[in-house]
Amino acid sequence: MVIPTAQPLVEARVRLVVFDWAGTVIDHGCRAPAAIFQAAFAEAGVPITEAEARAPMGLPKLDHIRAIGGAVQERWRAVHGTPFGEEEARAVYARFLPMQIAVVADYADVIPGAPEVVADLRGRGIRIGSTTGYTRAIMDACVAKAAAQGFAPDAMVCAGDMATGRPGPMMMFRLMIELDAYPPAAVVKVGDTPVDMQEGRNAGAWAIGVTDTGNEIGLTAAELAALPEAERDQRRARAARALIGAGAHQVIRSVADLPTAIALIEARLAAGEKP
């Protein structure tokens, strides 16, 4: 019996790019969630630092709160006399959610270059997806503002839409199904946190990390520009190390630099490489 030779499912090109939101396509510096995590824990009587608020960034927001609570367990017990457990995490989340919904649109300015990059990708037949650690209720408060500025994905999966969220691959898999994009080697995840990189790698996709606009640096565009060049470069290098350590195949400064990164991935695909 002659066994037919397996044929590739698609030509060697990218078919889907999946963007994170805050710190990647909106909210330069990923300021909105960091500030609200701090406010929610302060209301609960256990103030946290900005670094503690940012450390688990990229996770679904309830998981993020669980992670912060675990990290500040001793302080929590000193204040409340009990450990930080599931009941406490949900109580902090109940404080966090309405505060985040109330302000998220104020931080929804689209990062320069994002609309032009999306138009370029669509012109090449590439679909646009998004995953986020924000819930759909939070996203409902900011997607219209982003769309008015030129960023609107073809499909979006939010925290809570699936049984498990990032860094697991299920949100990515749902987008691949919905947008008919396969195999995973034809998919690229773009984000600003280690969790984004892990999500992409866990889905078998390429992962591209963003430094200047994201959580790892955590500054507005004006704040970043005001730094001395040497310090700016040091922060970029530190952010790049964190993203590469989490699995990034490439690191770029901004989503505006994405077309060159996509071209490099397509060259690797043409050479027979996979993520």
C-alpha positions as CSV (number, residue, x, y, z in Angstrom):
1,M,0.0,0.0,0.0
2,V,1.3,3.5,-0.9
3,I,0.9,6.0,1.9
4,P,0.4,9.5,0.5
5,T,2.8,12.2,1.6
6,A,1.4,14.6,4.1
7,Q,0.8,18.1,2.6
8,P,1.2,21.3,4.5
9,L,-2.1,22.8,5.6
10,V,-1.3,26.3,4.5
11,E,1.4,28.2,2.7
12,A,4.2,29.6,4.8
13,R,2.6,32.8,5.9
14,V,1.0,34.4,9.0
15,R,-2.7,34.1,9.0
16,L,-3.7,35.5,12.4
17,V,-2.2,38.1,14.7
18,V,-3.6,38.1,18.3
19,F,-3.0,41.3,20.3
20,D,-3.1,42.0,24.0
21,W,-4.8,45.2,24.9
22,A,-3.5,47.4,27.8
23,G,0.2,48.1,27.2
24,T,0.2,46.7,23.7
25,V,-2.5,48.6,21.7
26,I,-4.0,50.9,24.3
27,D,-2.9,52.5,27.6
28,H,0.8,53.2,27.1
29,G,2.6,51.9,30.2
30,C,-0.4,49.7,31.2
31,R,-1.4,52.3,33.8
32,A,-5.0,51.6,34.4
33,P,-4.9,48.1,36.0
34,A,-1.8,48.8,38.1
35,A,-3.5,51.9,39.7
36,I,-6.7,50.1,40.4
37,F,-5.1,47.0,41.9
38,Q,-3.3,49.4,44.3
39,A,-6.6,51.2,45.1
40,A,-8.5,48.0,45.7
41,F,-5.9,46.6,48.2
42,A,-5.6,50.0,49.9
43,E,-9.4,50.0,50.5
44,A,-9.0,46.5,52.0
45,G,-6.5,47.9,54.4
46,V,-3.3,46.4,52.9
47,P,-1.6,48.9,50.6
48,I,0.7,47.5,48.0
49,T,3.4,49.0,45.9
50,E,3.2,49.6,42.1
51,A,5.7,46.8,41.6
52,E,3.6,44.4,43.6
53,A,0.5,45.4,41.6
54,R,2.4,44.9,38.3
55,A,4.1,41.6,39.0
56,P,1.4,39.2,37.9
57,M,0.2,41.4,35.0
58,G,-1.5,39.6,32.1
59,L,-3.4,37.1,34.2
60,P,-7.2,37.2,34.4
61,K,-7.9,39.8,37.0
62,L,-9.2,37.5,39.7
63,D,-6.2,35.3,39.3
64,H,-4.1,38.5,39.4
65,I,-5.6,39.4,42.8
66,R,-5.0,35.9,44.1
67,A,-1.4,36.2,43.1
68,I,-0.9,39.6,44.8
69,G,-2.7,38.3,47.9
70,G,-0.3,35.3,48.1
71,A,2.7,37.7,47.7
72,V,1.5,39.9,50.6
73,Q,0.2,37.1,52.8
74,E,2.1,38.2,55.9
75,R,1.0,41.8,55.7
76,W,-2.6,40.7,55.1
77,R,-2.5,38.4,58.2
78,A,-1.0,41.1,60.3
79,V,-3.8,43.5,59.4
80,H,-6.8,41.1,59.4
81,G,-5.6,38.2,61.6
82,T,-6.6,35.7,58.9
83,P,-4.9,34.4,55.8
84,F,-5.6,35.7,52.3
85,G,-7.7,33.0,50.8
86,E,-10.4,32.6,48.1
87,E,-13.0,34.5,50.1
88,E,-10.6,37.4,50.5
89,A,-9.6,37.4,46.9
90,R,-13.2,37.6,45.7
91,A,-13.9,40.4,48.2
92,V,-10.9,42.4,46.8
93,Y,-12.1,41.6,43.3
94,A,-15.6,42.9,44.1
95,R,-13.9,46.2,45.0
96,F,-11.6,46.2,42.0
97,L,-14.1,45.5,39.2
98,P,-16.4,48.6,39.5
99,M,-13.4,50.8,40.0
100,Q,-11.7,49.4,36.9
101,I,-14.9,49.7,34.8
102,A,-15.3,53.3,35.9
103,V,-11.9,54.5,34.7
104,V,-10.8,52.1,31.9
105,A,-12.0,54.3,29.1
106,D,-9.9,57.1,30.4
107,Y,-6.8,55.0,29.6
108,A,-8.0,53.7,26.2
109,D,-5.9,56.0,24.0
110,V,-4.6,53.8,21.2
111,I,-0.9,53.5,21.0
112,P,0.5,55.3,18.0
113,G,1.0,53.1,15.0
114,A,-1.6,50.4,16.0
115,P,-4.3,51.4,13.5
116,E,-1.8,51.6,10.6
117,V,-0.3,48.3,11.5
118,V,-3.7,46.6,11.7
119,A,-4.7,48.1,8.3
120,D,-1.5,46.8,6.8
121,L,-2.0,43.3,8.2
122,R,-5.6,43.2,7.0
123,G,-4.5,44.3,3.5
124,R,-2.3,41.2,3.5
125,G,-5.2,39.0,4.4
126,I,-4.2,38.5,8.0
127,R,-7.0,38.3,10.6
128,I,-6.9,40.3,13.8
129,G,-7.7,38.8,17.1
130,S,-7.3,39.8,20.7
131,T,-7.1,38.2,24.1
132,T,-7.1,40.1,27.4
133,G,-6.9,39.7,31.2
134,Y,-9.8,42.2,31.4
135,T,-13.3,40.8,31.7
136,R,-15.9,41.5,29.0
137,A,-17.6,44.0,31.3
138,I,-14.3,46.0,31.5
139,M,-13.8,45.7,27.8
140,D,-17.3,46.9,27.0
141,A,-16.4,50.2,28.7
142,C,-13.4,50.9,26.4
143,V,-13.8,49.0,23.0
144,A,-15.9,51.8,21.4
145,K,-13.2,54.4,22.2
146,A,-10.5,52.2,20.8
147,A,-12.6,51.5,17.7
148,A,-13.2,55.3,17.1
149,Q,-9.4,55.7,17.0
150,G,-8.9,52.8,14.5
151,F,-8.3,49.7,16.5
152,A,-11.1,47.0,16.3
153,P,-10.2,43.3,16.2
154,D,-12.1,40.8,14.2
155,A,-12.7,38.8,17.3
156,M,-11.9,39.2,21.0
157,V,-11.8,36.7,23.9
158,C,-11.9,38.1,27.4
159,A,-11.1,36.8,30.9
160,G,-14.1,34.7,32.0
161,D,-15.1,33.7,28.4
162,M,-13.3,30.4,28.8
163,A,-13.0,28.0,31.7
164,T,-9.3,28.8,31.9
165,G,-7.5,32.0,30.9
166,R,-4.0,33.1,30.3
167,P,-1.3,31.8,30.3
168,G,-3.2,28.7,29.1
169,P,-3.9,28.4,25.4
170,M,-7.6,28.1,25.3
171,M,-8.4,31.8,24.5
172,M,-5.9,31.5,21.6
173,F,-7.5,28.2,20.4
174,R,-10.9,29.8,20.4
175,L,-9.7,32.6,18.2
176,M,-8.0,30.2,15.8
177,I,-11.3,28.3,15.4
178,E,-13.5,31.5,15.1
179,L,-11.2,33.1,12.6
180,D,-10.3,29.9,10.7
181,A,-6.5,30.3,11.3
182,Y,-4.3,27.2,11.3
183,P,-1.9,25.7,12.0
184,P,-0.6,27.3,15.2
185,A,2.6,28.1,13.4
186,A,0.7,30.6,11.2
187,V,-0.4,32.5,14.3
188,V,1.4,35.3,16.2
189,K,0.7,36.5,19.7
190,V,1.8,40.1,20.5
191,G,1.8,41.4,24.1
192,D,3.7,43.3,26.7
193,T,3.9,40.8,29.6
194,P,5.5,37.4,30.3
195,V,2.1,36.0,30.6
196,D,1.3,37.0,27.0
197,M,4.5,35.2,25.8
198,Q,3.6,32.1,27.7
199,E,0.1,32.2,26.3
200,G,1.4,32.3,22.7
201,R,4.0,29.6,23.3
202,N,1.4,27.3,25.1
203,A,-0.8,27.6,22.0
204,G,2.1,26.6,19.7
205,A,2.2,30.1,18.1
206,W,4.9,32.7,17.7
207,A,5.3,35.2,20.5
208,I,6.4,38.8,20.1
209,G,7.0,41.0,23.1
210,V,6.6,44.8,23.3
211,T,8.9,46.8,25.6
212,D,8.4,50.5,25.5
213,T,4.6,50.7,25.8
214,G,4.1,47.9,28.2
215,N,3.9,46.8,31.8
216,E,7.5,45.8,32.1
217,I,8.6,49.5,31.8
218,G,5.3,50.9,33.1
219,L,5.6,54.5,32.0
220,T,3.5,56.9,29.9
221,A,5.1,58.0,26.6
222,A,6.0,61.4,28.1
223,E,7.6,59.8,31.2
224,L,9.6,57.4,29.0
225,A,10.8,60.2,26.7
226,A,11.9,62.3,29.7
227,L,14.3,59.6,30.9
228,P,18.0,60.0,30.2
229,E,18.9,57.8,27.2
230,A,21.1,55.5,29.2
231,E,18.3,54.8,31.7
232,R,15.7,54.3,28.9
233,D,18.0,51.7,27.3
234,Q,18.5,50.0,30.7
235,R,14.8,49.7,31.2
236,R,14.2,48.4,27.7
237,A,16.9,45.8,28.2
238,R,15.4,44.7,31.5
239,A,11.9,44.4,29.9
240,A,13.3,42.5,26.9
241,R,15.0,40.0,29.3
242,A,11.8,39.4,31.1
243,L,9.9,38.8,27.8
244,I,12.5,36.6,26.3
245,G,12.8,34.6,29.5
246,A,9.1,33.9,29.2
247,G,9.5,32.6,25.6
248,A,9.4,35.6,23.2
249,H,10.7,34.8,19.8
250,Q,11.3,38.5,19.1
251,V,11.1,41.7,21.1
252,I,10.0,45.1,19.6
253,R,9.7,48.5,21.1
254,S,6.2,49.2,20.0
255,V,3.4,47.7,18.0
256,A,4.4,50.2,15.3
257,D,7.4,48.0,14.7
258,L,5.4,44.8,14.1
259,P,5.5,44.6,10.2
260,T,9.2,44.0,10.3
261,A,8.8,41.4,13.0
262,I,6.1,39.6,10.9
263,A,8.3,39.6,7.9
264,L,11.1,37.9,9.8
265,I,8.6,35.3,11.1
266,E,7.4,34.6,7.5
267,A,11.0,34.2,6.4
268,R,11.5,31.6,9.1
269,L,8.3,29.8,8.1
270,A,9.5,29.8,4.5
271,A,12.7,28.2,5.7
272,G,10.7,25.4,7.4
273,E,11.0,26.7,11.0
274,K,8.2,26.4,13.5
275,P,7.7,28.2,16.8
